[in-house]
Amino acid sequence: MITIRQIKGVRQLIDAIGAGNSDPQAKGPVVVILKLWDGRIVTGSYYRGDEKPDVTGPEDIIWDNEKLNPFVEKVLRDGSGFITETGSDDTVCTLKWQIGSEPTG
């Protein structure tokens, strides 16, 4: 199941991205949809590519908002995506965050 959240401000967006995917059973590729205050949508999709994560955290949640700030500002400013990776061992979740559209179907 896709997690969908209505976001009212930048701080709430940072917190939602830091929380990552709340449903580890979600099939994807898109597992998080964040509907922004200005009508845009930020999507979080499972990522399995060659790019290294921009922000990592050893737990399921990235608690350090300062790590996320520059990447969230950049995605809002020019749409540049970024990658987060949380967890360790067999519970790693790697997501690519970008401005997107709501999946259909």
TORPA-193021 format. One line per 4 residues: for each residue y, z, x of N, C-alpha, C, CB. Coordinates in Angstrom, 3 decimals, decimal comma. Glycine has a CB too. Layout:
Y Z X Y Z X Y Z X Y Z X | ...
***
This chain:
-1,180 0,000 0,839 0,000 0,000 0,000 1,242 0,000 0,882 -0,001 1,214 -0,953 | 2,223 -0,789 0,502 3,484 -0,878 1,237 4,373 0,296 0,845 4,201 -2,232 0,957 | 4,979 0,933 1,836 5,955 1,992 1,586 7,312 1,333 1,382 5,999 3,030 2,768 | 7,957 1,619 0,246 9,274 1,061 -0,068 10,247 2,218 -0,243 9,227 0,161 -1,356
11,388 2,123 0,450 12,407 3,171 0,343 13,778 2,541 0,150 12,402 4,077 1,597 | 14,581 3,167 -0,679 15,985 2,793 -0,827 16,775 3,597 0,196 16,508 3,053 -2,294 | 17,558 2,923 1,023 18,285 3,561 2,119 19,779 3,554 1,808 18,000 2,840 3,467 | 20,420 4,709 1,963 21,826 4,844 1,581 22,791 4,872 2,761 22,003 6,087 0,778
22,278 4,974 3,987 23,163 5,019 5,146 22,390 4,889 6,442 23,961 6,305 5,150 | 23,132 4,771 7,533 22,524 4,551 8,849 21,617 5,717 9,248 23,615 4,349 9,910 | 22,059 6,941 9,033 21,223 8,106 9,399 19,894 8,084 8,654 21,968 9,426 9,097 | 19,932 7,746 7,380 18,707 7,680 6,585 17,815 6,541 7,083 19,039 7,489 5,087
18,419 5,436 7,526 17,648 4,322 8,079 16,951 4,750 9,374 18,566 3,100 8,339 | 17,666 5,444 10,239 17,074 5,932 11,496 15,905 6,866 11,200 18,138 6,661 12,359 | 16,092 7,767 10,259 15,013 8,692 9,899 13,798 7,958 9,344 15,510 9,709 8,878 | 14,029 6,956 8,503 12,922 6,197 7,904 12,156 5,409 8,964 13,450 5,242 6,821
12,872 4,812 9,903 12,205 4,072 10,976 11,447 5,048 11,872 13,232 3,249 11,807 | 12,034 6,183 12,163 11,354 7,204 12,972 10,078 7,695 12,318 12,278 8,379 13,220 | 10,066 7,749 10,988 8,874 8,182 10,256 7,779 7,126 10,286 9,232 8,510 8,815 | 8,143 5,874 10,497 7,154 4,800 10,635 6,368 4,531 9,378 6,208 5,124 11,730
5,090 4,296 9,549 4,196 3,945 8,448 3,550 5,206 7,882 3,113 2,944 8,919 | 3,859 5,512 6,628 3,307 6,734 6,032 1,911 6,532 5,448 4,234 7,240 4,951 | 1,426 5,297 5,441 0,096 5,009 4,897 -0,746 4,277 5,938 0,202 4,167 3,598 | -1,511 5,005 6,760 -2,301 4,364 7,806 -3,369 3,414 7,277 -2,949 5,408 8,648
-3,667 3,477 5,992 -4,659 2,569 5,402 -4,047 1,254 4,945 -5,343 3,238 4,231 | -2,718 1,114 5,033 -2,047 -0,112 4,601 -2,548 -1,297 5,419 -0,513 0,026 4,736 | -2,847 -2,382 4,737 -3,439 -3,542 5,404 -2,421 -4,403 6,144 -4,162 -4,387 4,398 | -1,181 -4,485 5,649 -0,149 -5,256 6,335 -0,249 -6,741 6,099 -0,208 -4,993 7,791
0,468 -7,534 6,806 1,189 -7,172 8,026 2,415 -6,295 7,760 1,614 -8,424 8,754 | 3,171 -6,534 6,672 4,316 -5,680 6,361 3,801 -4,399 5,718 5,331 -6,410 5,421 | 4,198 -3,255 6,282 3,737 -1,975 5,733 4,888 -1,079 5,280 2,904 -1,243 6,764 | 6,126 -1,410 5,698 7,293 -0,634 5,284 8,413 -1,601 4,907 7,755 0,344 6,416
9,040 -1,341 3,758 10,220 -2,091 3,324 11,329 -1,085 3,087 9,932 -2,944 2,029 | 12,447 -1,287 3,776 13,599 -0,410 3,643 14,743 -1,227 3,043 14,004 0,216 5,026 | 15,088 -0,916 1,802 16,142 -1,636 1,090 17,480 -0,980 1,413 15,882 -1,645 -0,455 | 18,335 -1,736 2,113 19,597 -1,188 2,591 20,669 -1,179 1,515 20,080 -1,972 3,781
21,667 -0,372 1,742 22,815 -0,186 0,860 23,603 -1,469 0,646 23,722 0,875 1,419 | 23,481 -2,434 1,568 24,267 -3,671 1,467 23,449 -4,848 0,951 24,854 -4,021 2,817 | 22,228 -4,578 0,471 21,394 -5,630 -0,095 20,380 -6,229 0,871 22,258 -6,708 -0,609 | 20,557 -5,992 2,163 19,579 -6,496 3,128 18,326 -5,631 3,097 20,178 -6,528 4,553
17,278 -6,160 3,715 16,000 -5,450 3,792 15,551 -5,404 5,245 14,918 -6,134 2,899 | 15,130 -4,231 5,687 14,504 -4,086 7,006 13,016 -3,894 6,754 15,120 -2,872 7,835 | 12,199 -4,698 7,437 10,751 -4,579 7,280 10,128 -4,029 8,554 10,127 -5,940 6,922 | 9,066 -3,271 8,370 8,245 -2,788 9,471 6,870 -3,414 9,325 8,163 -1,223 9,490
6,469 -4,201 10,319 5,185 -4,913 10,285 4,327 -4,490 11,462 5,399 -6,443 10,303 | 3,017 -4,438 11,229 2,112 -4,174 12,344 2,368 -5,196 13,437 0,628 -4,213 11,888 | 2,336 -4,749 14,687 2,609 -5,635 15,812 1,479 -5,557 16,829 3,953 -5,278 16,472 | 0,985 -6,707 17,203 -0,067 -6,813 18,222 0,275 -7,953 19,176 -1,468 -7,045 17,564
1,364 -7,829 19,893 1,789 -8,898 20,785 1,915 -8,426 22,210 3,096 -9,474 20,325 | 2,561 -9,266 23,019 2,702 -8,981 24,440 3,944 -8,160 24,782 2,733 -10,262 25,201 | 4,902 -8,090 23,856 6,113 -7,324 24,134 5,795 -5,834 24,179 7,193 -7,610 23,073 | 6,418 -5,151 25,128 6,244 -3,698 25,201 7,138 -3,039 24,160 6,570 -3,161 26,629
6,719 -1,880 23,642 7,548 -1,177 22,663 8,899 -0,775 23,254 6,818 0,061 22,147 | 9,923 -0,836 22,412 11,263 -0,413 22,826 11,407 1,095 22,746 12,329 -1,086 21,963 | 10,743 1,706 21,762 10,818 3,159 21,559 9,405 3,668 21,299 11,785 3,531 20,366 | 9,026 4,723 22,018 7,693 5,302 21,835 7,800 6,797 21,550 6,815 5,054 23,082
6,755 7,314 20,933 6,667 8,750 20,682 5,213 9,160 20,646 7,373 9,133 19,364 | 4,863 10,311 21,216 3,463 10,732 21,278 2,919 11,242 19,950 3,306 11,799 22,314 | 3,803 11,505 18,988 3,377 11,987 17,677 3,468 10,841 16,672 4,243 13,201 17,217 | 3,136 11,114 15,425 3,205 10,096 14,375 4,635 9,767 13,969 2,432 10,553 13,164
5,572 10,609 14,351 6,980 10,435 14,005 7,807 10,462 15,284 7,457 11,539 13,012 | 8,821 9,604 15,354 9,768 9,649 16,465 10,880 10,600 16,032 10,332 8,201 16,835 | 10,914 11,758 16,644 11,862 12,805 16,260 13,223 12,627 16,918 11,303 14,162 16,615 | 13,280 11,950 18,052 14,522 11,818 18,822 15,327 10,622 18,303 14,215 11,652 20,345
16,274 10,909 17,411 17,094 9,849 16,830 17,917 9,102 17,868 18,009 10,426 15,788 | 18,272 9,768 18,958 19,073 9,128 20,003 18,336 7,932 20,606 19,424 10,142 21,103 | 17,012 8,004 20,675 16,230 6,873 21,191 16,343 5,660 20,269 14,752 7,272 21,357 | 16,404 5,913 18,966 16,422 4,835 17,981 17,812 4,252 17,740 15,865 5,333 16,685
18,854 5,041 17,930 20,219 4,627 17,605 20,598 3,231 18,081 21,168 5,597 18,181 | 20,474 2,919 19,379 20,942 1,599 19,827 20,163 0,444 19,202 20,846 1,507 21,333 | 18,887 0,642 18,929 18,075 -0,425 18,355 18,392 -0,634 16,875 16,591 -0,112 18,532 | 18,633 0,461 16,164 19,010 0,356 14,755 20,387 -0,299 14,639 19,010 1,757 14,078
21,313 0,092 15,491 22,646 -0,526 15,483 22,546 -2,031 15,734 23,556 0,130 16,547 | 21,684 -2,417 16,669 21,542 -3,835 17,007 20,901 -4,632 15,874 20,714 -3,989 18,274 | 19,886 -4,077 15,224 19,258 -4,802 14,114 20,249 -4,968 12,973 17,991 -4,066 13,622 | 21,094 -3,969 12,751 22,105 -4,078 11,697 23,204 -5,065 12,069 22,714 -2,711 11,409
23,574 -5,089 13,336 24,664 -5,941 13,800 24,276 -7,418 13,848 25,117 -5,490 15,170 | 23,130 -7,714 14,493 22,806 -9,130 14,692 21,379 -9,512 14,311 23,036 -9,490 16,116 | 20,658 -8,598 13,696 19,310 -8,923 13,218 18,229 -8,888 14,272 19,318 -10,255 12,608 | 18,558 -8,471 15,496 17,561 -8,425 16,577 16,492 -7,383 16,269 18,239 -8,108 17,934
15,249 -7,804 16,246 14,148 -6,895 15,969 13,824 -6,006 17,160 12,924 -7,676 15,567 | 13,075 -4,962 16,898 12,623 -4,079 17,968 11,273 -3,487 17,583 13,664 -2,954 18,244 | 10,603 -2,907 18,577 9,229 -2,431 18,390 9,162 -0,931 18,657 8,246 -3,192 19,323 | 8,485 -0,217 17,746 8,219 1,204 17,948 6,710 1,407 18,073 8,803 2,059 16,777
6,351 2,424 18,825 4,942 2,781 18,944 4,835 4,297 18,883 4,317 2,223 20,268 | 4,023 4,780 17,946 3,847 6,219 17,770 2,376 6,571 17,866 4,426 6,685 16,420 | 2,135 7,853 18,091 0,766 8,345 18,153 0,152 8,196 19,527 -0,080 7,631 17,149 | -1,130 8,543 19,604 -1,861 8,437 20,866 -3,338 8,214 20,573 -1,660 9,710 21,738
-4,050 7,839 21,586 -5,492 7,600 21,498 -5,827 6,633 20,362 -6,239 8,924 21,297 | -6,618 7,078 19,394 -7,051 6,168 18,327 -6,136 6,197 17,102 -8,458 6,513 17,906 | -4,979 6,838 17,206 -4,047 6,882 16,083 -2,719 6,206 16,412 -3,802 8,320 15,668 | -2,733 5,220 17,285 -1,511 4,518 17,673 -1,099 3,547 16,565 -1,713 3,762 19,014
0,202 3,544 16,267 0,757 2,616 15,285 1,942 1,899 15,929 1,190 3,361 13,970 | 1,833 0,583 16,055 2,893 -0,218 16,644 3,494 -1,086 15,546 2,359 -1,087 17,827 | 4,805 -0,951 15,364 5,500 -1,673 14,306 6,665 -2,470 14,870 5,993 -0,705 13,233 | 6,864 -3,666 14,331 8,049 -4,457 14,649 8,990 -4,341 13,468 7,690 -5,959 14,953
10,214 -3,937 13,748 11,274 -3,748 12,734 12,251 -4,889 12,831 12,011 -2,388 12,918 | 12,555 -5,504 11,687 13,500 -6,608 11,693 14,088 -6,798 10,291 12,817 -7,906 12,180 | 15,215 -7,495 10,277 15,791 -7,879 8,997 14,852 -8,917 8,412 17,270 -8,434 9,144 | 14,462 -8,722 7,175 13,484 -9,634 6,579 13,705 -9,771 5,094 12,067 -9,155 6,847
12,674 -10,246 4,444 12,704 -10,370 2,997 11,470 -9,695 2,436 12,779 -11,856 2,555 | 11,554 -9,316 1,209 10,448 -8,625 0,556 9,284 -9,590 0,388 10,885 -8,046 -0,816 | 8,071 -9,196 0,801 6,929 -10,078 0,639 6,654 -10,333 -0,835 5,695 -9,486 1,316 | 6,166 -11,511 -1,122 5,797 -11,838 -2,502 4,293 -11,929 -2,614 6,453 -13,161 -2,959
3,800 -11,774 -3,811 2,362 -11,950 -4,023 1,580 -10,733 -4,178 1,801 -12,675 -2,961
***
